[in-house]
Amino acid sequence: MHGLRWKLDGDGKAATLFLPTDPPTAMRLTTAQIDEMVGVLGIFRATMEPSHTLEWPSGKKVVMEPFPRWFAERDALIGGTLLHLRDPRFGWLHYVFPPEAARELGQHLIAQADAPPQGPAESGAE
């Protein structure tokens, strides 16, 4: 990452970020500080250019989290579905789907669950 280096503490409760400045600088960050940094960086990234693509490039290799915890509930604001997904890297992420989009997602998930298994080359997974 352009000269940035990270080192996780032995107890897993903090990490040190080494910056390639002159003179070199190091910052030790706790778990809470890293969570805050990830949140702020996400907000900044959402407004930066170029933006992420709107459509998923089918077949792209990804680092995935198997069997994430999830919870879905009714969203009181728009009457849609509020989907919570837990990612060990980023914590709980929250998405709201209007009723029609929630229905479409649900139908798509059911269709995929009911379909015969595919090989890695067919599914885009490794």
N, CA, C and O of each residue as an XYZ file, in Angstrom:
504
protein
N       0.831     -1.178      0.000
C       0.000      0.000      0.000
C       0.878      1.245      0.000
O       0.831      2.017      0.958
N       1.660      1.462     -1.018
C       2.493      2.654     -1.201
C       3.373      2.950      0.006
O       3.472      4.099      0.437
N       4.007      1.925      0.549
C       4.935      2.146      1.638
C       4.347      2.081      3.029
O       5.095      2.093      4.007
N       3.029      2.013      3.153
C       2.430      1.848      4.475
C       2.685      0.423      4.938
O       2.564     -0.523      4.160
N       3.039      0.276      6.212
C       3.227     -1.064      6.774
C       2.430     -1.161      8.068
O       2.303     -0.188      8.811
N       1.901     -2.344      8.321
C       1.135     -2.603      9.537
C       1.771     -3.761     10.285
O       2.332     -4.670      9.673
N       1.685     -3.730     11.617
C       2.126     -4.861     12.429
C       1.126     -5.043     13.562
O       0.857     -4.117     14.328
N       0.582     -6.250     13.655
C      -0.377     -6.581     14.709
C       0.379     -6.926     15.985
O       1.342     -7.692     15.944
N      -0.048     -6.368     17.123
C       0.561     -6.706     18.410
C       0.340     -8.181     18.710
O      -0.610     -8.791     18.218
N       1.218     -8.741     19.512
C       1.137    -10.157     19.859
C      -0.157    -10.555     20.530
O      -0.619    -11.683     20.358
N      -0.760     -9.643     21.302
C      -2.012     -9.978     21.993
C      -3.247     -9.743     21.128
O      -4.362    -10.050     21.549
N      -3.058     -9.196     19.908
C      -4.171     -8.966     18.995
C      -5.089     -7.827     19.404
O      -6.200     -7.723     18.885
N      -4.653     -6.963     20.329
C      -5.516     -5.881     20.807
C      -5.133     -4.512     20.269
O      -5.806     -3.522     20.554
N      -4.058     -4.449     19.493
C      -3.621     -3.186     18.893
C      -2.755     -3.511     17.683
O      -2.271     -4.631     17.521
N      -2.578     -2.506     16.846
C      -1.712     -2.647     15.675
C      -0.943     -1.347     15.509
O      -1.400     -0.279     15.917
N       0.227     -1.458     14.905
C       1.040     -0.272     14.653
C       1.085     -0.016     13.161
O       1.347     -0.919     12.367
N       0.825      1.229     12.790
C       0.901      1.679     11.404
C       2.200      2.454     11.248
O       2.447      3.424     11.965
N       3.027      2.019     10.305
C       4.290      2.687     10.015
C       4.114      3.504      8.742
O       3.777      2.965      7.688
N       4.346      4.816      8.850
C       4.178      5.726      7.717
C       5.540      6.050      7.111
O       6.499      6.308      7.840
N       5.630      6.037      5.779
C       6.909      6.293      5.118
C       7.204      7.790      5.010
O       7.343      8.326      3.911
N       7.296      8.455      6.155
C       7.565      9.888      6.177
C       9.037     10.112      6.511
O       9.762      9.164      6.813
N       9.468     11.349      6.457
C      10.847     11.666      6.790
C      10.838     12.671      7.929
O      10.561     13.844      7.676
N      11.118     12.295      9.143
C      11.532     10.962      9.563
C      10.344     10.002      9.606
O       9.196     10.446      9.644
N      10.605      8.682      9.599
C       9.511      7.706      9.652
C       8.649      7.908     10.901
O       9.146      8.285     11.962
N       7.366      7.651     10.751
C       6.413      7.835     11.839
C       5.664      6.532     12.069
O       5.356      5.803     11.125
N       5.375      6.247     13.329
C       4.591      5.062     13.670
C       3.447      5.482     14.585
O       3.611      6.343     15.449
N       2.288      4.862     14.384
C       1.115      5.122     15.227
C       0.590      3.787     15.726
O       0.288      2.896     14.932
N       0.481      3.648     17.049
C      -0.103      2.441     17.624
C      -1.591      2.705     17.814
O      -1.981      3.683     18.451
N      -2.415      1.830     17.260
C      -3.866      2.012     17.280
C      -4.531      0.834     17.976
O      -4.202     -0.324     17.717
N      -5.475      1.145     18.867
C      -6.246      0.101     19.540
C      -7.345     -0.408     18.604
O      -7.584      0.162     17.540
N      -7.995     -1.469     19.012
C      -9.114     -2.006     18.242
C     -10.177     -0.932     18.016
O     -10.678     -0.779     16.902
N     -10.522     -0.194     19.062
C     -11.546      0.855     18.935
C     -11.094      1.953     17.974
O     -11.896      2.452     17.186
N      -9.826      2.328     18.034
C      -9.322      3.360     17.124
C      -9.332      2.879     15.672
O      -9.633      3.651     14.763
N      -9.003      1.606     15.457
C      -9.042      1.058     14.094
C     -10.477      0.997     13.599
O     -10.738      1.315     12.438
N     -11.430      0.590     14.462
C     -12.844      0.598     14.065
C     -13.279      2.000     13.647
O     -13.961      2.170     12.637
N     -12.877      3.009     14.434
C     -13.227      4.392     14.103
C     -12.595      4.800     12.774
O     -13.244      5.438     11.945
N     -11.330      4.433     12.572
C     -10.629      4.781     11.336
C     -11.298      4.133     10.127
O     -11.481      4.785      9.099
N     -11.662      2.865     10.241
C     -12.328      2.167      9.137
C     -13.649      2.856      8.806
O     -13.974      3.037      7.632
N     -14.412      3.241      9.827
C     -15.681      3.933      9.593
C     -15.501      5.266      8.887
O     -16.226      5.574      7.941
N     -14.539      6.054      9.343
C     -14.285      7.361      8.726
C     -13.770      7.182      7.301
O     -14.201      7.893      6.393
N     -12.848      6.235      7.099
C     -12.336      5.992      5.747
C     -13.460      5.559      4.808
O     -13.479      5.951      3.642
N     -14.402      4.748      5.314
C     -15.543      4.338      4.494
C     -16.394      5.524      4.069
O     -16.841      5.596      2.924
N     -16.615      6.451      4.992
C     -17.391      7.656      4.663
C     -16.656      8.480      3.611
O     -17.266      8.935      2.643
N     -15.357      8.674      3.794
C     -14.574      9.417      2.799
C     -14.612      8.721      1.449
O     -14.830      9.361      0.420
N     -14.397      7.393      1.451
C     -14.328      6.655      0.184
C     -15.640      6.743     -0.582
O     -15.635      6.770     -1.813
N     -16.750      6.786      0.120
C     -18.059      6.851     -0.540
C     -18.237      8.128     -1.351
O     -19.058      8.169     -2.268
N     -17.477      9.170     -1.025
C     -17.615     10.438     -1.745
C     -16.466     10.701     -2.716
O     -16.441     11.735     -3.383
N     -15.521      9.772     -2.797
C     -14.341      9.981     -3.648
C     -14.574      9.485     -5.067
O     -15.469      8.682     -5.331
N     -13.744      9.988     -5.969
C     -13.753      9.561     -7.372
C     -12.451      8.840     -7.678
O     -11.409      9.230     -7.152
N     -12.467      7.816     -8.498
C     -13.665      7.274     -9.125
C     -14.471      6.462     -8.111
O     -13.914      5.856     -7.196
N     -15.780      6.463     -8.292
C     -16.642      5.680     -7.411
C     -16.538      4.204     -7.791
O     -16.037      3.857     -8.860
N     -17.015      3.354     -6.904
C     -17.071      1.925     -7.217
C     -18.126      1.702     -8.298
O     -19.085      2.466     -8.404
N     -17.947      0.659     -9.093
C     -18.908      0.362    -10.151
C     -20.259     -0.006     -9.538
O     -20.315     -0.581     -8.451
N     -21.339      0.323    -10.233
C     -22.681     -0.014     -9.754
C     -23.026     -1.471    -10.030
O     -23.785     -2.078     -9.276
N     -22.489     -2.030    -11.081
C     -22.786     -3.419    -11.449
C     -21.619     -4.311    -11.061
O     -20.457     -3.920    -11.180
N     -21.940     -5.517    -10.593
C     -20.907     -6.467    -10.201
C     -20.320     -7.134    -11.440
O     -21.070     -7.643    -12.272
N     -18.988     -7.143    -11.582
C     -18.360     -7.811    -12.724
C     -18.370     -9.325    -12.503
O     -17.512     -9.851    -11.794
N     -19.315    -10.014    -13.091
C     -19.500    -11.452    -12.893
C     -18.193    -12.201    -13.118
O     -17.465    -11.926    -14.072
N     -17.902    -13.142    -12.237
C     -16.713    -13.966    -12.369
C     -15.477    -13.396    -11.699
O     -14.429    -14.042    -11.694
N     -15.575    -12.206    -11.136
C     -14.424    -11.585    -10.482
C     -14.062    -12.379     -9.224
O     -14.943    -12.776     -8.462
N     -12.774    -12.607     -9.011
C     -12.317    -13.319     -7.820
C     -12.408    -12.385     -6.615
O     -12.073    -11.204     -6.705
N     -12.860    -12.924     -5.498
C     -13.054    -12.117     -4.297
C     -12.523    -12.843     -3.067
O     -12.374    -14.065     -3.064
N     -12.243    -12.075     -2.036
C     -11.985    -12.633     -0.713
C     -13.334    -12.619     -0.018
O     -13.911    -11.554      0.204
N     -13.840    -13.794      0.326
C     -15.191    -13.850      0.887
C     -15.177    -14.376      2.308
O     -14.261    -15.087      2.719
N     -16.190    -14.019      3.033
C     -16.381    -14.474      4.400
C     -17.441    -15.571      4.384
O     -18.607    -15.295      4.102
N     -17.050    -16.819      4.685
C     -18.042    -17.898      4.629
C     -19.001    -17.860      5.821
O     -18.600    -17.585      6.952
N     -20.245    -18.136      5.548
C     -21.297    -18.270      6.554
C     -21.388    -17.075      7.505
O     -21.276    -17.250      8.718
N     -21.586    -15.867      6.979
C     -21.674    -14.705      7.871
C     -22.951    -14.751      8.708
O     -23.981    -15.259      8.265
N     -22.867    -14.222      9.901
C     -24.077    -14.068     10.719
C     -24.901    -12.970     10.085
O     -24.356    -12.019      9.525
N     -26.211    -13.100     10.172
C     -27.088    -12.089      9.597
C     -28.365    -12.007     10.411
O     -28.716    -12.924     11.153
N     -29.042    -10.895     10.254
C     -30.328    -10.683     10.898
C     -31.121     -9.752      9.995
O     -30.581     -8.775      9.475
N     -32.389    -10.050      9.810
C     -33.255     -9.200      8.984
C     -34.463     -8.782      9.815
O     -35.005     -9.561     10.599
N     -34.865     -7.536      9.621
C     -36.035     -7.022     10.328
C     -36.736     -5.993      9.451
O     -36.169     -5.490      8.481
N     -37.954     -5.698      9.805
C     -38.737     -4.702      9.078
C     -38.179     -3.318      9.382
O     -37.901     -2.995     10.537
N     -38.017     -2.509      8.352
C     -37.556     -1.137      8.528
C     -38.765     -0.232      8.704
O     -39.631     -0.175      7.830
N     -38.831      0.471      9.819
C     -39.988      1.322     10.114
C     -40.033      2.572      9.242
O     -41.108      3.131      9.028
N     -38.893      3.018      8.740
C     -38.845      4.270      7.993
C     -39.480      4.152      6.612
O     -40.313      4.981      6.248
N     -39.101      3.133      5.835
C     -39.650      3.002      4.477
C     -40.494      1.747      4.296
O     -41.005      1.492      3.206
N     -40.642      0.955      5.372
C     -41.455     -0.248      5.268
C     -40.771     -1.372      4.523
O     -41.425     -2.316      4.081
N     -39.473     -1.281      4.380
C     -38.717     -2.316      3.677
C     -38.078     -3.277      4.656
O     -38.532     -3.424      5.790
N     -37.033     -3.920      4.210
C     -36.299     -4.873      5.027
C     -34.939     -4.293      5.371
O     -34.211     -3.825      4.496
N     -34.606     -4.327      6.645
C     -33.295     -3.904      7.113
C     -32.474     -5.171      7.323
O     -32.791     -5.988      8.187
N     -31.428     -5.326      6.535
C     -30.577     -6.516      6.578
C     -29.263     -6.156      7.254
O     -28.581     -5.215      6.846
N     -28.916     -6.906      8.285
C     -27.667     -6.714      9.021
C     -26.767     -7.907      8.694
O     -27.186     -9.054      8.845
N     -25.547     -7.651      8.252
C     -24.572     -8.700      7.951
C     -23.328     -8.467      8.797
O     -22.821     -7.347      8.866
N     -22.835     -9.522      9.441
C     -21.641     -9.383     10.274
C     -20.414     -9.840      9.495
O     -20.353    -10.967      9.003
N     -19.452     -8.954      9.396
C     -18.180     -9.257      8.754
C     -17.102     -9.085      9.819
O     -17.001     -8.010     10.410
N     -16.284    -10.123     10.084
C     -15.289     -9.986     11.147
C     -14.282     -8.866     10.888
O     -13.642     -8.379     11.821
N     -14.141     -8.460      9.636
C     -13.216     -7.367      9.314
C     -13.825     -6.003      9.596
O     -13.110     -5.083      9.993
N     -15.129     -5.854      9.400
C     -15.760     -4.535      9.444
C     -16.886     -4.423     10.461
O     -17.475     -3.351     10.604
N     -17.197     -5.495     11.164
C     -18.292     -5.465     12.126
C     -19.632     -5.663     11.432
O     -19.708     -6.274     10.367
N     -20.679     -5.142     12.045
C     -22.027     -5.267     11.486
C     -22.242     -4.187     10.436
O     -22.032     -3.001     10.694
N     -22.664     -4.612      9.251
C     -22.993     -3.703      8.153
C     -24.500     -3.748      7.968
O     -25.110     -4.798      8.169
N     -25.110     -2.640      7.594
C     -26.566     -2.521      7.581
C     -27.038     -1.994      6.235
O     -26.517     -1.004      5.722
N     -28.034     -2.674      5.672
C     -28.565     -2.306      4.359
C     -30.081     -2.323      4.420
O     -30.670     -3.233      5.003
N     -30.717     -1.324      3.822
C     -32.180     -1.305      3.772
C     -32.612     -1.533      2.324
O     -32.082     -0.924      1.395
N     -33.586     -2.424      2.160
C     -34.124     -2.761      0.845
C     -35.598     -2.393      0.806
O     -36.357     -2.835      1.668
N     -36.028     -1.593     -0.171
C     -37.461     -1.359     -0.335
C     -38.158     -2.704     -0.572
O     -37.505     -3.657     -0.996
N     -39.466     -2.803     -0.309
C     -40.163     -4.086     -0.417
C     -39.904     -4.832     -1.729
O     -39.644     -6.035     -1.704
N     -39.970     -4.155     -2.857
C     -39.793     -4.841     -4.146
C     -38.374     -5.384     -4.300
O     -38.188     -6.490     -4.808
N     -37.380     -4.623     -3.870
C     -35.992     -5.086     -3.954
C     -35.754     -6.248     -2.986
O     -35.021     -7.181     -3.314
N     -36.368     -6.200     -1.791
C     -36.236     -7.298     -0.834
C     -36.854     -8.572     -1.402
O     -36.290     -9.657     -1.266
N     -38.015     -8.433     -2.039
C     -38.682     -9.579     -2.661
C     -37.800    -10.167     -3.766
O     -37.630    -11.383     -3.849
N     -37.242     -9.300     -4.610
C     -36.381     -9.753     -5.708
C     -35.139    -10.475     -5.170
O     -34.749    -11.519     -5.694
N     -34.520     -9.914     -4.124
C     -33.354    -10.559     -3.521
C     -33.736    -11.917     -2.940
O     -33.032    -12.906     -3.148
N     -34.854    -11.964     -2.211
C     -35.309    -13.226     -1.635
C     -35.567    -14.284     -2.692
O     -35.170    -15.436     -2.522
N     -36.224    -13.911     -3.776
C     -36.501    -14.862     -4.858
C     -35.207    -15.338     -5.507
O     -35.075    -16.514     -5.846
N     -34.260    -14.432     -5.678
C     -32.980    -14.801     -6.279
C     -32.214    -15.773     -5.373
O     -31.630    -16.742     -5.858
N     -32.215    -15.516     -4.064
C     -31.535    -16.409     -3.127
C     -32.181    -17.790     -3.115
O     -31.480    -18.801     -3.067
N     -33.512    -17.843     -3.159
C     -34.215    -19.128     -3.197
C     -33.874    -19.875     -4.475
O     -33.611    -21.077     -4.438
N     -33.876    -19.177     -5.607
C     -33.550    -19.819     -6.889
C     -32.132    -20.378     -6.866
O     -31.898    -21.480     -7.363
N     -31.193    -19.645     -6.301
C     -29.816    -20.143     -6.230
C     -29.711    -21.325     -5.277
O     -28.994    -22.285     -5.559
N     -30.421    -21.266     -4.146
C     -30.372    -22.366     -3.184
C     -30.978    -23.639     -3.762
O     -30.539    -24.739     -3.430
N     -31.984    -23.500     -4.625
C     -32.655    -24.656     -5.220
C     -31.967    -25.176     -6.476
O     -32.286    -26.271     -6.939
N     -31.030    -24.414     -7.035
C     -30.359    -24.810     -8.280
C     -29.337    -25.909     -7.996
O     -28.810    -26.000     -6.887
N     -29.056    -26.749     -9.007
C     -28.026    -27.769     -8.816
C     -26.662    -27.111     -8.582
O     -26.412    -26.011     -9.075
N     -25.784    -27.779     -7.831
C     -24.459    -27.205     -7.559
C     -23.685    -26.949     -8.846
O     -23.825    -27.672     -9.832
N     -22.857    -25.891     -8.811
C     -21.995    -25.567     -9.937
C     -20.549    -25.757     -9.516
O     -20.218    -25.689     -8.332
N     -19.690    -25.998    -10.503
C     -18.260    -26.064    -10.241
C     -17.707    -24.669    -10.042
O     -18.386    -23.693    -10.361
N     -16.476    -24.542     -9.517
C     -15.877    -23.224     -9.277
C     -15.834    -22.339    -10.519
O     -16.055    -21.133    -10.411
N     -15.559    -22.896    -11.686
C     -15.465    -22.085    -12.908
C     -16.827    -21.514    -13.289
O     -16.906    -20.423    -13.854
N     -17.899    -22.244    -12.983
C     -19.241    -21.793    -13.352
C     -19.785    -20.745    -12.383
O     -20.551    -19.868    -12.785
N     -19.394    -20.830    -11.109
C     -19.971    -19.941    -10.104
C     -19.169    -18.669     -9.886
O     -19.668    -17.719     -9.283
N     -17.938    -18.639    -10.368
C     -17.089    -17.483    -10.143
C     -16.360    -17.548     -8.811
O     -15.579    -16.652     -8.491
N     -16.607    -18.608     -8.021
C     -15.935    -18.764     -6.732
C     -14.687    -19.617     -6.897
O     -14.509    -20.300     -7.906
N     -13.842    -19.563     -5.899
C     -12.643    -20.404     -5.909
C     -12.699    -21.389     -4.783
O     -11.780    -22.191     -4.617
